[in-house]
Amino acid sequence: VDQLDVRLKSVNLLGRIFSLPESNITEVFRPLFLEFLKKLTDSAAKVRISAVEHVKACLLCNFCRPDAAEII
């Protein structure tokens, strides 16, 4: 299994979940969310770009979220 493919699929899945509007899932699964944010510095550009797109969607869905400053 290609590790890049696995990382990209996991970032896409978690990004869609964390971007759900009016969701507190980032608070419930805080350690997982913090690991997701680490993908912003992944070695593969495709993974970083996907992570940025999902973090952007996450913030646009709920820009007043308590962890917005930490995400930025």
HUTAQUI-V332459 format. One line per field, one symbol per residue. psi: psi as a letter, one per 20 degrees, with the letter a starting at -180 (. if undefined). Layout:
# HUTAQUI-V332459
psi = ???
This chain:
# HUTAQUI-V332459
psi = pphggggghhggghghgijpqkqkhhhglghhghhghiiikqhphgggggggghgghghhhmijqhjghhg.
